[in-house]
Amino acid sequence: MIHDVAVLGGGIAGAVAALRLARGGARPLWIAAPRGDAFKPGEHLSAAALPLLKTLGSDAVLRAEVHRHAHSTYSAWGSDLLVERNAIVQLEGPPTVLDRGAFEDALTAQALSAGAERIGHDVTGLAVDSDHWLLETDSGPIAARFLFDATGRKALVASKHATRFQADRLGCQYGIFAAYGDHAPRPVTLIEAEERGWWYLSVFADGRAVVNFYADTDLPGFDTGDFEENARGTVAIAAYLSDHGYHRCGRARRIATNSTWIAPVIGAGWVAVGDAAAAFDPLSSHGMTTALWTAIHAADAYLAQDRDQMQRYAEHVARGVQDYLVARQAVYTREARWPDSPFWARRFAIPDAASAPFRAWSNPAQAPTQT
Ligand SMILES: Cc1cc2nc3c(=O)[nH]c(=O)nc-3n(C[C@H](O)[C@H](O)[C@H](O)COP(=O)(O)OP(=O)(O)OC[C@H]3O[C@@H](n4cnc5c(N)ncnc54)[C@H](O)[C@@H]3O)c2cc1C
């Protein structure tokens, strides 16, 4: 049997693509291993996600008590001063600090109840056979005419069938912290720059906190020393941890957070959504909103069976990447305290995502690389 359309990947982009396709009557086969219990980082959902969730009819998922509104974000960026950005001045309303697992589970449940058929395994092999794809999975081979690549930064299809770029080698170390005692700290999000990169802390609705350290993985300092000791060597984040008696639970982990994107050419028989299409620096809080937006719009183009609409989708994503690269440079250049730090110096140039992504770097050691 050859399926008309298969969605690969079980994150937000995969769930939303499967949901939108199923609601549109397409009977998608959704190939995605179960999420498991492991903590998944990435919890700061921009307020721009709300209209997209409303489009899906899924905005009620944000009302669960496991999520909280992020009213206050404090950042020490460009100076030692901790500056508050309060959501009261944001017309679109406050962002949300998600219980990421619960959010993905809720979208998954909606996709399944809309009629997406799920195969609970990863795709282990991919080949093209005349007018369809052949996929290897642990539950046997699968044939499909059209693929949604929602496999995140792995970009299973896009990395083989499109030109793919990366602007940096940003990586993240993260750890979960819990507070002793019954005292419930005021939940905050903190961002703090330092010479090798920057730190982030956010408190979940249940009082636990995640602490992330972002730096370039190819520079010394990304994973030097003990993660918790390093966190306690910061200023604002260390003060928050010690004031509220936080200690780390479980070991620190690492994950890629580099900015990657693909050339805006639509593939024959596939489309990339979410991080597989364009993955952003978490500083932007764009990732989950982009996963929602791309999955909705690519699914709509597929349902319309309109090649021009699919091409417009790809071009829209490419323009978004260009805008993002400009905004990324503007935000990073506000931090000028460490001009000799390679991490900060690298972020002073804007790569031209659309036409010549390699030319923006004069120093080859700093050049973005094609993956
Ligand atoms: C440390 C960190 C912090 C972040 N912070 C934020 C934040 O605060 N705000 C924000 O908006 N975004 C944030 N992001 C980005 C956000 O998490 C991503 O943009 C978002 O997860 C993209 O969703 P996705 O579905 O495209 O990809 P993913 O969530 O990566 O999902 C991809 C899925 O594909 C599966 N997969 C991979 N290979 C295969 C295969 N061969 N077969 C089948 N399935 C496969 C994976 O297992 C995974 O389930 C952060 C990311 C990181 C890493």
The ligand as a Tripos MOL2 file, in Angstrom:
@<TRIPOS>MOLECULE
LIG
   53    58     1     0     0
SMALL
NO_CHARGES

@<TRIPOS>ATOM
      1 C1         17.7150   24.1990   24.7790 C.3       1 LIG1
      2 C2         16.5880   24.6950   23.9140 C.ar      1 LIG1
      3 C3         15.8190   25.7490   24.3530 C.ar      1 LIG1
      4 C4         14.7760   26.2260   23.5610 C.ar      1 LIG1
      5 N1         14.0110   27.2450   24.0220 N.ar      1 LIG1
      6 C5         12.9410   27.6570   23.2920 C.ar      1 LIG1
      7 C6         12.0570   28.6320   23.8180 C.ar      1 LIG1
      8 O1         12.2030   29.0900   24.9530 O.2       1 LIG1
      9 N2         11.0220   29.0390   23.0210 N.ar      1 LIG1
     10 C7         10.8100   28.5180   21.7770 C.ar      1 LIG1
     11 O2          9.8410   28.9040   21.0970 O.2       1 LIG1
     12 N3         11.6330   27.5830   21.2710 N.ar      1 LIG1
     13 C8         12.6790   27.1360   22.0030 C.ar      1 LIG1
     14 N4         13.4910   26.1680   21.5240 N.ar      1 LIG1
     15 C9         13.2550   25.6750   20.1480 C.3       1 LIG1
     16 C10        12.0950   24.7030   20.0960 C.3       1 LIG1
     17 O3         12.2260   23.7120   21.0760 O.3       1 LIG1
     18 C11        12.0790   24.0970   18.6970 C.3       1 LIG1
     19 O4         12.0300   25.1210   17.7400 O.3       1 LIG1
     20 C12        10.8850   23.1650   18.5240 C.3       1 LIG1
     21 O5         11.0500   22.0370   19.3410 O.3       1 LIG1
     22 C13        10.7770   22.7240   17.0710 C.3       1 LIG1
     23 O6          9.7860   21.7320   16.9810 O.3       1 LIG1
     24 P1          9.9270   20.5920   15.8950 P.3       1 LIG1
     25 O7          8.7140   19.7550   16.0400 O.co2     1 LIG1
     26 O8         10.2520   21.1850   14.5890 O.co2     1 LIG1
     27 O9         11.2290   19.7800   16.2960 O.3       1 LIG1
     28 P2         11.5240   18.8580   17.5480 P.3       1 LIG1
     29 O10        10.8570   19.3550   18.7670 O.co2     1 LIG1
     30 O11        13.0200   18.7200   17.5940 O.co2     1 LIG1
     31 O12        10.8760   17.4800   17.1710 O.3       1 LIG1
     32 C14        11.4430   16.6640   16.1760 C.3       1 LIG1
     33 C15        10.9590   15.2650   16.4180 C.3       1 LIG1
     34 O13        11.4060   14.4360   15.3400 O.3       1 LIG1
     35 C16        11.8360   13.2200   15.8910 C.3       1 LIG1
     36 N5         12.7330   12.5660   14.9390 N.ar      1 LIG1
     37 C17        14.0310   12.8430   14.7020 C.ar      1 LIG1
     38 N6         14.5230   11.9670   13.8100 N.ar      1 LIG1
     39 C18        13.5030   11.1510   13.4730 C.ar      1 LIG1
     40 C19        13.4080   10.0370   12.5990 C.ar      1 LIG1
     41 N7         14.4510    9.5670   11.9080 N.pl3     1 LIG1
     42 N8         12.2030    9.4190   12.4810 N.ar      1 LIG1
     43 C20        11.1030    9.8560   13.1650 C.ar      1 LIG1
     44 N9         11.1710   10.9180   14.0370 N.ar      1 LIG1
     45 C21        12.3530   11.5320   14.1710 C.ar      1 LIG1
     46 C22        12.4880   13.6050   17.1980 C.3       1 LIG1
     47 O14        12.5990   12.5040   18.0610 O.3       1 LIG1
     48 C23        11.5030   14.6380   17.7060 C.3       1 LIG1
     49 O15        10.4420   14.0420   18.3990 O.3       1 LIG1
     50 C24        14.5230   25.6540   22.2860 C.ar      1 LIG1
     51 C25        15.2950   24.5750   21.8400 C.ar      1 LIG1
     52 C26        16.3120   24.0890   22.6620 C.ar      1 LIG1
     53 C27        17.1010   22.9090   22.1840 C.3       1 LIG1
@<TRIPOS>BOND
     1     1     2 1
     2     2     3 ar
     3     2    52 ar
     4     3     4 ar
     5     4     5 ar
     6     4    50 ar
     7     5     6 ar
     8     6     7 ar
     9     6    13 1
    10     7     8 2
    11     7     9 ar
    12     9    10 ar
    13    10    11 2
    14    10    12 ar
    15    12    13 ar
    16    13    14 ar
    17    14    15 1
    18    14    50 ar
    19    15    16 1
    20    16    17 1
    21    16    18 1
    22    18    19 1
    23    18    20 1
    24    20    21 1
    25    20    22 1
    26    22    23 1
    27    23    24 1
    28    24    25 2
    29    24    26 1
    30    24    27 1
    31    27    28 1
    32    28    29 2
    33    28    30 1
    34    28    31 1
    35    31    32 1
    36    32    33 1
    37    33    34 1
    38    33    48 1
    39    34    35 1
    40    35    36 1
    41    35    46 1
    42    36    37 ar
    43    36    45 ar
    44    37    38 ar
    45    38    39 ar
    46    39    40 ar
    47    39    45 ar
    48    40    41 1
    49    40    42 ar
    50    42    43 ar
    51    43    44 ar
    52    44    45 ar
    53    46    47 1
    54    46    48 1
    55    48    49 1
    56    50    51 ar
    57    51    52 ar
    58    52    53 1
@<TRIPOS>SUBSTRUCTURE
     1 LIG1         1 GROUP 0 **** ****
